[in-house]
Amino acid sequence: MEEINKTAKIQFFFRPFSADPKVQVMIFVAFLVMYLTSLGGNATIAVIVQINHALHTPMYFFLANLAVLEIFYTSSIAPLALANLLSMGKTPVSIAGCGTQMFFFVFLGGADCVLLAIMAYDRFIAICFPLRYTLIMSWPWCVELMAGSLVLGFLLSLPLTILIFRLPFCHSNEIYHFYCDMPAVMRLACADTHVHKAVLYVISFIVLSIPLSLISISYVFIIAAVLRIPSAEGRYQAFSTCSSHLLVVFLQYGCTSLIYLSPRSSDSPEMGRVVSVVYTFITPILNPLIYSMRNKKLKDALRKALRKV
């Protein structure tokens, strides 16, 4: 009981990127600009889909939900990271606060991965079964799929967060990161974490490999169907609806795999921190850019909305 009380009173601090205040301010400005840009870009996509009736289809329904997830995803990290940058690593976070941040980060990130697989399934149905698309991708089914991604994210996040925060923390309280990431927090535990690391690796492998396998299978059938389209223009249109999704999948799964599935990441906190910047700040900016640049309907809807302003 005494050990639990000691652990509960511990406050964590995040290691600064640099000991130079000027460098910290420059990084703060860069992070702030990226955060505001991601908020603006994703909010724009969500609003455009909502107000434009031509975009009220399953494809754009999932895209709008992906944008909303990205807003909450990056918002679970950015405010505390920005405060820490300004304070030169002196902004404390309690164990409860760290656990809460970790829970929402894993919850939203897991839901994000599942939603990308659902979007691949949507494209598979649209291209391989176009005549049955509206029947299969009914609105109740789309809502159920979206709710399912959130439920799976929750079921992933809760046990992992509980598992890690049942560890005792009694020595170093400086997290070599800019948020409460699981590998970084586990390094501070004053107990054997081999089992915890193994559990984290297995769950991460399952969470990443199953959706990625479903995405890969979907695209095997999609490519086969597209190659059977007689006209070059038809093939181009079919591929263009999928290329933006594939780019987002590559960014999301590539960066996440580097952190949670690469053995080197556990030995290189600096590499983990740099890669994390990509998928917590840069990827949420690129997602709306990728979709808006490569999707004609979305571009047209954006132009119409801008003309009305």
N, C-alpha and C positions, 0 to 999 in steps of 0.2 A: 504493500500500500504506500509506503514511504517513497519507493522508487517511482511509482505512478505519479505521486504528487510532485516529485522533483521534475519528472518529464513534462508534466502539464504546465509547469512554470517556465520552461525554457522558451526563449525567444530566438528566432532565427534571423540572420542577416545575410543579405546577398553580396557576394564579392563584387566590387566595382570592376568595370572593364579596364580602367586605367587609374593610376594614382594621380594623374594630372587633372585638376578640375576643368581646365579648358577642353581637354579631350572628352571628358564626361559630358560637358555641356553640348559639344558637337554631336556626340552620340545621342543625347537626349533630343536634340532638334531633329536628327534623322529619324529616330523612332517615332517622335510625335507626328512628323509629316507622313510617315508610312501608315501610322495608325489612323490618322484623320482621312487619308486617301482611301484606305481600305473601308472605313466606315461609309464614306461618301459613295464609293463605287458600288459596294454591295447594297446599300440602302437604295441607290438609284435603280438597280436591277429589280429589287423587290417591289418598289413602288411602280415602276413601268409595267411590270407584269400584272400588278393588281389593277391598274387603271385602264389598261388596254385590253379590250374584250377579244381582240384577235389573238392574244397570247394566252387565253384561258384554255390551254390544252395541257395534258399530263406532262409533256416535256418541259414546258415553262413553269408549271406548278412545282416540279422538282427543282428546277433551276432557282426559282425564287426562294424555296426553302433552304437550298444550299447557301444562298446569299445571306439569309437570316442566321443560319448556323455559323457562318464565317464571322458575322458581326459579334455574336455572343462568344465565339471561340477566341477571337483576338482580344475581346474586352475582358476575358477572364485573366489575361496575362498583362496587357499593356499598362493599365493605370498604376499597378504596384511597381512594375518595372520602371516606369517614368519617374515615379516618386523616389525610387531607390537611386536612379541616376543623378537626380538633383541633390540628394542628400549624401552623395559619395559613399553609398553602402551603409548608411546609418539608420535607414528606415526599418524598424523591427517588425517582424510578423510572428504572431503566436503560433503554437502548434495547431490550434483549432483553425486559425486563418490559413495556414499552410495546407492543412488537410482539405479545407473547403475549396481553395484554389485548385489543388490537385484533382479533386473530385470532378469539378466542372470542366477542367481541361480535358481529362480522360473521357468523361461523359460526352462532351461535344465533339472531341476528336474521333471517338469510336462511332458516333452517329454519322459523322461526316464520311468515314470510310464505307459504312454500310449504304449510305445514300448514293455514293458514287457507283456502287454495284447495282443499286436499284435503277439508276439512270442508264446504265449499260443495258439492263433488262428491258427498259422502256424503248431504247433504240433498236434492240433485237426484235421486239414485237412489231415496231413501226416499219422496219425494213423487210423482215422475213414474212410477216403476216399482215400486210397493209390493209387487206379487206376486212380483217377481223380485229383491227387495232382498237377501234372505239368500243367494241364489245368486250375485249379482254381488259383493256386499260380503262375500266369504268371509274368514275369519281370515288365511289365507296372503296374500291380496291386501292386506288392511289392514296387515299387518306390512311387506309390500314397499313400500307407499305411505309408511309412516312412515320406513322406512329410506331411501327415495328422497329424502325431504325433508332428512334429515341429510346424505346424500351431496351433494346440490345445494348445501346451505349450506357444506359443506367446500370444494367446488370453486369456490365464489364467494369464500370468505374467503382461502384460501391465496395465490392469485395477486395479489389486491389488497394483502394485507399485505406480500408480497415486493416488489411494485412500489413501494410507498411507502417502505419501509425500505431500499431501495437508493439513496435520495436522500442527499446529504451534509448533515449538520447541524453547523454550525460557529460559529454566532453566538448568537442568543437561544435560551434553553432553557426559557423559561416558556410553557407551553401555556395558552392562554386558554380553559380548559375545566376540567371536574372529572374527565375520563377521557381516554384516548388515542383521541379520535375522528379519523377520517381527514382531514376538512378542516382541523381545528385543528392537527394535526401537520404537514400539508403547508405551512402558513403559516410554519413555522420553517425550512424547507429553504433552504439557500443555493445554489439552482440554479433553473433555469427549470422551473416545474411546470405549464405550460399543457397539455402532453401528458397528464400524470398527472391533471389536473383533468378533461380531456375524457374519458379512459378511465373515471374514476370516475363521471362523469355518465352515460355511455352504459351502463355495467354497471348502475348504480342504476336507470336508466330501464327496462332490460330486466327486471331482477329484480322491480321493482315493477309494471310494466305487464302483463307476461304473466300472473302469478297474479291480478292485479286484473281483467284481461280475462276470465279463466276464471271468476272469481267472478261477474262481471257477467252473463256468458252463462248460467251455472247459474241465477241468480236470475230471468232473463227467462223461462226455461222453468218455474221453480218458481212464479212469479207467475201465469203462464198456466194452469198446472195447478190451482193453488189457486182461482182465479176460476171454474173449472168445477165445483168442489165445490158441490153443491146446498144443503147446510145451512150456516147462519151459524156454528154451533158448530164444524163441521168445518173451515171456513175459518179460524176463530180459532185452533184447535189447531194447524193447519198453519203459520200465520204465527208463532205463539208459539215454535215450535221453531227458527225462523230469525231472529227479531228480535234475540236476544242475540248470535248470531254476527255479524250485520250491524253491531251497535254496536261490537263488538271490532274488526272489519275497518276501520270508520271511524276509530277511535282509532289503530290501528297504522299504517295506510297514510297517514292524514292527517298525522300528526306526522313520519313518516319522509320523506314527500314534501317537507315544508317544509324539512327539513335538506338533503337530497341532490339535490332537483330544482329548488329555488327559487334563482334567481340572486342574490336579495337575501341569502340565508343566508351566501354566501361573503364578502359585504361587511359582514356584521353578526355578529361573533362572540358578542355578548351575546344576540342573538335565538336563535342556535343553542344557546347554553348553557341558556337558559330552556326552549326547546322540548324539549331533551334530557331535562330533569328530568321532563317529562310522560311520555315513553315509556320512561324507564329506572326511574322510581320510582312514578309515579301509575298508569300503565296496568296494570302487573302487580298493583296492588291492585284496580283496577276490574274486571279480567277475571273473577276468581272471584266478585265481588259481582254482576256482571251475570248470570252463568250461574246462580248459586244463587238469585237473586231471581226469575228469569224461567223457571225450569225446575222443574215440579212434581215430577217423579220425584226430582230431586236434592234438592229441599227436603224431601221425605218421607224420603229416606235420611238426611239430616242430622238430622232430628228423631228418627228411630229410634236413630241412633248416640248422640245426646245423652241420650236416656232411659236407655241402657245404662250411661252413665258414672256 
